[in-house]
Amino acid sequence: MTQHTVPPTVAEPASALVLDARDVAIHFGGVKAVDGVTMEIAEGKIFGLLGPNGSGKSTILAGITRLVPLKSGSLTFDGRPYDDVPTFKLARWGMARTFQTVRLLGDLTVEQNILLGADVGRSSGVSRRAAATERKECVADVIDRTGLAKFVKWTPSELSYGVQRRVEIARAIVMQPRLLLLDEPVAGMTKSEKLEIAALLSDLRAQGLTQLLVEHDVQMMVDTCDHLYAMNFGKLIGEGVPADVVKTPAVQEAYMGKGWRADA
Amino acid sequence: MSAWYDAHLILVQATFISFLVALSIQFPMRMGVFSFAGVANYALGAYTAAIVVVRSDEIVSPVVSVGAGVLVAVVVSLILALIVRRLRGLYLAMATISVSLIVQVIAFNGGELTGGASGMFGVISDLTIGSVIVVCVVAAGILTWTERGTLGRRIDAVRDDPELAVSMGINVNRYRLVAFVGSGVFGSLAGGLEVLLRSTISPVNVGFSLVVTALTIIIVGGYRSWVGAAIGAVIVTWLPFYLQAMERYQQVIYGLFVVVAAIFVPGGLLGIADQARRRLVRRQLEHEDQEAAAEQDAGGAAVVDAVGASRKEEAR
């Protein structure tokens, strides 16, 4: 079904793509949840994916992480095609994600939940002891940066929603991923919490972490992302510089209504 | 002690065997696999061990006869795991109960090999209760290891949120396979050891009532850890014995006890203990929180004082 004209094996130095999703289609019975979407996620940038509810954002994320099968299209991660690679292997290759809803393990403490991410077996060629020390340092560092130090011994149900979401993000970061997929990480957060998360993401980008951010908050997308994709009814309706994309009539109509202005 | 022990030997044996039977269902349940194949494995372990002992001309070591049962059960468990790999929840429970009932039917109709409805007798061996206890302690030791640290967390993830687990790099299917194999090992150990202790086995011993017993143990004790199975095994084995004084009310009280446990104590007795421990930890954390806040306030006040003092000096 792949009908791309670009030869898939050409390794151009200019296209250091972390993720290359080409002509991806995901159908549920007769419903075309995602219908021919191409996304090229380049290294070290924050990519945004914007779209109204039901536009197929989360579905394409599920497709990219191989939680749902593709109807057609191809997926490449760091130059490796992975159309038939199981999800758990992708995590070991360096693909980390957060979910739209908080999915922490209720019986574990915050620290244990974060450690779950650190446990992901990524072979790094160092001795076990060195790896354990490194892991411990990484966990301490992430806990510190996400401001969770005072919550480590608490369990998720004892904490506020905003803190729970931060634990989710911390758990994904601690996997030390190549690519971080964030499914509405700031949904339901207060303004100041959102700014904190946005600052954290920019901070991670400065360290070279590639990110794909799925979000509803237009202002945050414009402020945070380097490149924006806009979706509706399973298709891309715009892509490019965030501030420009949100100004295009198609995006305005699909997403914001006609009264919204990006520079307002 | 010795007199008491001799009088209660059967119950002591039953406690340890029940513990292993419960593990054959609790172990997969901890990984989110709702399988009752443990009872089929019990039957396979018991009958295989019995057949090996009875058919052999020489005295067979328990290691060999029980080992043969474990081997058969593990092979069957692996095949079963492949067949039902797409089933979850209630459907898996039904399928595995059916497997247990099929094994029982085979035992009934096995003719000379299984002894048919009357079962098998004269399964003589030199197995002692001491060896059974050693097996249980080793099992508990291994399970303790699986309940801690990285492995413990991963098993929690596999059970509570398989989709999250695969996103965290955990091969959930492999854990499910281990769940079936573990059920095979624990169930067949229970069956093999029990048949050698009691020297007899019949199809009535491997039926649906064993499923109910195992489930009761787990519900009363708690399914989160082998400790729950141990607590449950003690209660389910000994409570009816002490309720004998109640005569005809015995069954009613026992039934009520189980119902109350199922409704009001979903995590079993172990769950109550865990909750109490968590409450203590929480109180401690809140206390620390308050202290930290108070300290901060005091620190802040000191700063304000210092600023105030310097301002006063400036004013002079």
Interface residues (C-beta under 8 A of the other chain):
Chain A: T65 L67 P86 T87 F88 K89 A91 R92 A96 R97 F99 R103 L105 G106 D107 L108 Q112 L115 L116 G117 D119 V120 G121 R122 K150 K153 W154 T155 E158 R171 M175
Chain B: T150 R153 R154 D156 A157 D160 D161 E163 L164 A165 V166 S167 M168 G169 I170 N171 V172 R224 R278 V281 R282 L285 D289 A292
